[in-house]
Amino acid sequence: MDKLIDIKNLTVGYNSKIVLENVSLTINKNDFIGIIGPNGGGKTTLLKAILGLVEPISGELCFCDELKNRRSNIGYLPQVNKFDSRFPVSVFDVILSGLAGRKSWKQGFMKKEKDRVNEIIGQLGIENYAHKPIGELSGGQMQRVFLGRAIVSNPKLLILDEPDTYVDNQFENELYQKLKELNERMAILLVSHDVGTISSYVKSIACVNGELYYHPSNMITPEQLASYNCPIQIITHGSVPHTVLKTHHPHAHKH
């Protein structure tokens, strides 16, 4: 397999507090890895270390030559887009900004780059509001736009931090189908709290809770989660919404 990133014995923290310790993970070109774990376990910190947004305390992040320029070759859809919805910028321009890593803004954008934005707009089915101000969009519409910005440069690796938060069910279904298509040409790291949903799409799972435990398939049991020290619920989907909780055995009543 062709490696994109080799993470070796990585330790990361903030203000001397360690969040991740001795983490190792290899990301290959065709990977689709679901990252799960409890809140505060270090999932977002791992993504930030890969993106170069936080400096490791120790360990190594080895990137292949294709990823040396992280700005243009890694697409990123953050958990919360800190974007002032009052700012008068259009959907088209937000997606176009995803190409800024390839050049200086002073150079301006050529026709081929604007054509690429139109291509992405068509792929995501957002033509009807391509020239609307970003502040007029719903949550689901806005996530489509930010996904467009993340993939417009055709990155080698796409990183998504809980992209299904604050969106409608229709967009969630569209999103996972789109990610399945994108995985044919790029590796994907997907942080999610919903193991039940992502297990239908990801190829492997990494449990992150201070440490990282890599599970080489998309099928994971409550017993494995417990052994990985990954205390989260497994949610299943069916005709009746329900959650599978840990089995407990009440004490027998005395008569």
N, C-alpha and C positions, 0 to 999 in steps of 0.2 A: 504493500500500500504506500501511496505517496503522502508523506507527512507534510502538513501545513504548519503546525505548531507542536513543539515538544515542551511541556511544562515539567520541570524537575525540582522536586523538594522545595516548592514555593511557600514562603511564609510572608503574610501581608497583615498590616495593622494600621491603626490610626492613633496618633498621640501615645505611642508606646503600648497600646492595648492590641494584643494579637487577635485577629479575626479568623484568619486561615493559617493552618500550620502544616508544613511538610506535605503539600499537595502536589501530586504528580498526575498528569493526564496528557495523552497524545491525541491530537485532532488530525484526522486524515481527510483527503480531498473529498471523499464521498460520504462523510459522516453526517448523521442527523442525531445529535445527542440531546436528550431531554435532561435538564438540570433541575432537580427537586430538592426540597429540604425545608426546615422550619424557618419562620421569620427570624432574621438576625443570625442565621447560620453561616452567612458569607457568600450567598449566591451572587448578589450584585457586585460584591467586592472582587470576586473571581473575574467577572466580566470586565470590571474597571482595570484590573491588572493586565488583562489581555489587550485592552484598548490603549494602555499606556496612560490611564487617567490617575493611577495611584502607583507609587514606587514600591517594589517589593523590599522587605527587610532582608530576605536572603532567598537563595534559590535561583533558578534560571528560567527564562522564557526564550526559547530558540525558535525563530521564525524562518520559514523557507524563503528563498529569494523573491518569490512572487508576493510575499506579504511584507517585504521590507518597508514599503510605503503603506502604513496602516490606514492612513486617511482615505486613500482611494480604493484599497483592496479589501477592506473590512467594512461591511454595511452594519449599521447599528440602529435598532429601534428601542429607545430607552423606555423604562416603565412609565415614567411621567415626562411628557414633553414640556419642558419649561419654555413655553412659547406664548408671548403676549398676544392674546386673541384680538386685542384692539389694534395691533400693528397692521397698517394697511398693505398687506402683502397677499398676492394671489396664490391659489393652489399650484399653478404652473411654476411660479417662482420658488415656492418651497421645495418642490421636487427638483428643480434646476439647481438649487443650492447643494444638492447631493453630489454634483460634479465639481464643486469648488476645490476639492482636495487634489484635483489633477492640474490645477493652474491657479494663477493669481486672479483675483476678481478684477484687477486693473486690465487684464488681457481681454476681458469680455468673453461672451460665448458665441460660438459660430453656429451656422445653420444646422450642421450635423448633430450638435449637442442639443439644440432645441427640438430637432426631429426625434432624438432619443427620448426626450421628455414626453413628447406626444405619443410615442410608441408605448411607454409605460402607462400613460393615462388611459390608452386604449386597452391594454392588458388588464388593468384594474377596474375597468368599466366606470370611470369617473368623469367621462366627457361632459356630462351635464353641468358639472360645477367646476370645470377646469380653470375658469377665469374669475371665480368668485373669491372674495376675501376669505382668508382662512377662518376668521372669527365668526362667520355665518354657518359653519358646519356643525353637524352633530358629532358625538363621540366616535361612532363607527366610521363616519365619513373621514374624520380627521385621522384616524388610525390608518385608513387606506392611503391617505396622502403621505403620512410619515413612513409607511412601508415603501411607497413609491420612491421617496427620497433615499431610503436605505439601499434600494436595489438598482437605482438608475445608473450607477457606475459599473454595474455587472461585477460585483465583488467576488472574491474567491471564498470568502467566509461571511455569513450573515449571522448576526447576534441579535436575539430578541429577548427582552426582559419583561416577562408577563404581558405579552401583547394583547391578551384577551381580557385585560382588566378594563372595566368601564365601557364595554362595547356590547352590542346586541347579539343575540344568538345567530342571526343570519350572517353577520360579519365573521363571527367566530368560525362557522362552518366553511365560509369562503376562504378565510385565512389559512386554515389547515390544508385545504385542497391546493391552494396556491403554493404553500410551502413545500408540499409534496412535489409539485412541478419544478420549483426552484432548486430542489435538492438534486435534480438531474444534472445541474451545472455548477452548484456551489455547496460547500459544507454549511451546516446550520447548527448553531447552539441555541437552544430554546429553554429559557427559564419559565417554569409554570408550577402552580400549586395543584393543578388538576391532573393527577397521574392517570385517572381513568380515561380521560380524553386523549392525552398525548401519546399513550401507549399504542394507539392505533396508527400513529404516524411516525414516531421516532424509531430509530434502529437500535439505540442503546440508551442507558440511563446512568447519570452520575448523581449520587446522593451527597449533598454538601451540608455539613453541620460542624463547622470548625475544621474538620478534615474532609477528605473526598474519597468516596468509595465508588469505583467504576463497576457497573453491571453490564456485561456485554450483550444483553438482549433487551427487547422492549417489554418483556413479561416479567413482572416483579411481584412477589408475594409479601403479605404483612410480616411473615417470619424473616424474610430477607431484609426488609426495612428495619426491623428490630435489630438484626445482627449488624447492620450498617450504622446503627445509632442514628436513624433518620426518623424521628417521631412525627409522622404526618398521617392523615387519614387517606385511605384509598376510597375514592368515590366511583361508584359504578353507574352506568346509564341503562335505562330500560323504560318500559311503559309507565312504571310508577317510580317517581324520583325517590331515591333512598341512598343512605350512606352505610357502608359496612364498618362497624366499629369493632374494636378488639374484643374477643371472647372473654367473658368472665364467668366464674363459677361461684355462685352465692353459697354461703354456708347452709347446710341442711338445718331446717327448723326442728327444734326439740319439742316433743309433744308431752 
